[in-house]
Amino acid sequence: MQIQQRAQESLDSAVRKARVRLAPFLALMFALSMLDRSNVGFVKQALQADANIGNAAFALGAGIFFIGYAVFEIPSNLMLHRVGAKIWLSRIMITWGLASAAMMLVHDETSFYVLRFILGVAEAGFSPGVILYCTYWFPARERGKTLGIYYFGLPMALVLGSPLSGYLMEVMGGRLGLHNWQWMFLIEGLAASIVGVIAFFYLVSKPRQAKWLTAAEKDALEGAIAAEDRHKVAHGPATALTALGDWNVLRFVAIYFAIQVSVYGVIFYLPTRISELTGNAIGAKVGLLTAIPWFCALIALRFITGYADSKGKHRQLAIAMLAMAAAGIALSTLGHHIGPVLVAFCIATVGFVVVQPLFWTLPTAYLSGTAAASGIAMIGALGNLGGFIAPTLKTAMETLFHSQRAGMFALAFAGVVGVLLLLTIGLRSRGAVEATIGAAKATPR
């Protein structure tokens, strides 16, 4: 009994230390990632005017990022599994920061397409890589809260990044002969590269390499992770190839795809919608208003992911959050005044932000080892194509029905499809997930 109690105390201590040291820094990395992939929404009007880019071309360029991202996602995650997160996540950050800064060179539709594609290639594997990295450090029962901290980066990018982007757009135009949007890309891109250099010295790939853990803490944490991995191998795909063809992994792909359609349809167009309703050009005021929904999501993340971990209700709460996202997106089309529309966007944003860490607890409880590396990457790669489809789908529906509401209703419908998929997810995968989390709870803490 005393041995089990000491093992439990060592595991608790190791998880606390790892969460405090790693999760906030990973959230910072994610915030810069989201800022660099979504700040194109802030420069939409100015970039279109200066580079002569039409609405359809902008939608294609905004989404083409995800093509490059998808093509290199699986190789990137397998490389991370092989060389270690410290090296690979740092490499990703440095190169995507430089690619984002290079967006200042856009001068026509072709250069816009090419640079957005390069940005996707540079960033490929980042978020799935971090999710895989968390499986090396945090048992299943602790992963929801940890991923919730990581996903703080999404609302933080927009809470702080929206006013920053708006400020840069407002005050930097004309300095050194550059447009305001060129300054925005340059400053925000180089910030990511600088953090990437810091990441190389700060991150630790595996618990055994952490100088800030005691020997007992390392043994307890590695033992808990190993016990989960053995259980997952026995109940799910064991190799990279079997994961890619696993029917339940494909279900996860479809769910994540639906989530991403909702996410990026709103991210790319929220600043423009707020600008239209207020009658203000995109600047500091619009940036502050745009930050409000993300601030609401920031608060909700902390409480809902912690509750999901404590009650083991990840799937049920994911269903509720995605339904809320779909409802909020649909409601945002019904108002013509800033107040009701902003409330609707707050509902949508809380839903599609919080659903993501809840969702990722499901495949990470089902996959392990190289199967996790390839399976998580495939979910991220194909699921993120929803970000490519979203702006194109929105524009196509608006054109087809001659209504802006039609585009947003299409995005809301994608969220409804995701809800249905979560409700009907295979019983086998659900049982394996719940059994893994149950095994984790039974492991001495």
Secondary structure, DSSP 8 states (H G I E B T S, - for coil): -HHHHHHHHHHHHHHHHHHHHHHHHHHHHHHHHHHHHHGGGTTHHHHHHHHT--HHHHHHHHHHHHHHHHHTHHHHHHHHHHH-HHHHHHHHHHHHHHHHHGGGG--SHHHHHHHHHHHHHHHTTHHHHHHHHHHHHS-HHHHHHHHHHHTTHHHHHHHHHHHHHHHHHHH-TTGGG--HHHHHHHHHHHHHHHHHHHHHHH--SSGGG-TTS-HHHHHHHHHHHHHHHHHHHHHS--SHHHHHT-HHHHHHHHHHHHHHHHHHHHHHHHHHHHHHHHT--SSHHHHHHHHHHHHHHHHHHHHHHHHHHHHT-HHHHHHHHHHHHHHHHHHTTS-SSHHHHHHHHHHHHHHHHHHHHHHHHHHHTT--HHHHHHHHHHHHHHHTHHHHHHHHHHHHHHHHHT-HHHHHHHHHHHHHHHHHHHHT--HHHHHHHHHHHHHHHHS--
